[in-house]
Amino acid sequence: MVMIPTCKAKNQDTAVKLLGDAILLLAKIEETCKNRDHALIVKKFVFSNHVADAFSILLDEGHFGKLEARLILTILHQHLSEKIFAELDQDVLKIIERVLMQQLPSSQKLETNAA
């Protein structure tokens, strides 16, 4: 498994590394794990750690570049299923929601907040 030392400064480069690692791990899980229950547990771990940490860093940095947006979309569209979504803790779901809200155009953010 790919790990990043915790003593390293948490910045945008760290977030990109975490997202890239998460994509590789999730693809490897889908390719190799035949037991669906085990795959769900491991995917939940990746989302709760790699993805949530990366998303938190990006939110703290306040800037999403094209690379970060592509990585986020890849993870959410290709790897976040309804089953995984249902298994994630509320804290992780809130982080995912904040990232999604950050990606909306400004006019849609205003409409969503007003509703």
N, C-alpha and C positions, 0 to 999 in steps of 0.2 A: 504494500500500500504506500502511496506517496504521502509524505508528511512534510510540513513546513515548521521549522523551529519557532517556538513561541517568543523567543527573545528578539526576533527580527522586528524591525519597525513595521507597523501596519500601515501600508500606504496602497496606492492604486496598483502598483506592480504586484504586491502581495495578493490583492484581490484578483487580478488577472490570472496569476499563477494558481490560486485556489479554484477559480472557475474552470480553467483548462484541465486541472487535475480531476475535478468533479466530472467533467464531460468524459474524460478517459475512463475513470472508474465506473461510471454508470454504463458506458458502452461495454466495458469488460464484464460487468455483472450480467447484463442482458445476454451476452455471448456465452458465458460459461456457467452460470448458475441455473440449473435445471429445476430445482425445487422453488416453486413460486413464493412460498412462505419465507424461505431463507432470503430469496432475492428481495422481497419487500422489506425485510428487516435491514438488510445491508443498504438498500437504496435510501431508506429512512435515515440511517446513520449518515450517509453522504450528504443528504439534504440538510440534516440538522447540524452538521458540522462544517463541511467545506462550503456548501452553498450559502448557508445562513451567515457564516463568518465573512465570506466575500461580499455578500449583499450589505452587511452591516458596515464594512469598511467603505464601500462605494457610497453608501448613504452619508457616512461621516465626512467623506471627502467632498460630497456634493456635486460631483462631476461624473457624467457618464459619456465616454467617448464612443465612437463607432465600434471599436473592438469590444468594449465592455457590453454594449447593447447587443452585438451579435452573439456573444457568449451567453448572455442572459436569455435571449430568445431561443437559442439552441437548447439550453437546459430546460426551460419552461415548456417549449413546444414538443421536444423529442423525448423528454425523460420524466416530466411531472404528470403522472397519471392520476385519475380520480382516486384509486386505491391508496397511492402514496399520499396524496393530498389529505385524505381522510385520516391517515395515521400520524400526520405531523402535529407537533405541539402548537398551542396557540401562539407562543412567542415566535416560532419560526413562520407561522402563517402571517403574522403581523408584519414581519420583515419582508416577506414576499409581497404582501399587499402594498407596503410603502414603496418598494422598488417599482412595482407596476404603476402606481400613482405618479411616481417621478417621471416615468416614461410617457405619460399622456401629454398631448399638446396643452398649452396653457388654457385655451378656451374650454377644453373638456374638463380640466381640473376645476375650473370655476363652476361649471354646471354640476359636477359631481358633488362638490362641497355644498352647493346651494340646495341639493335634493335631500 
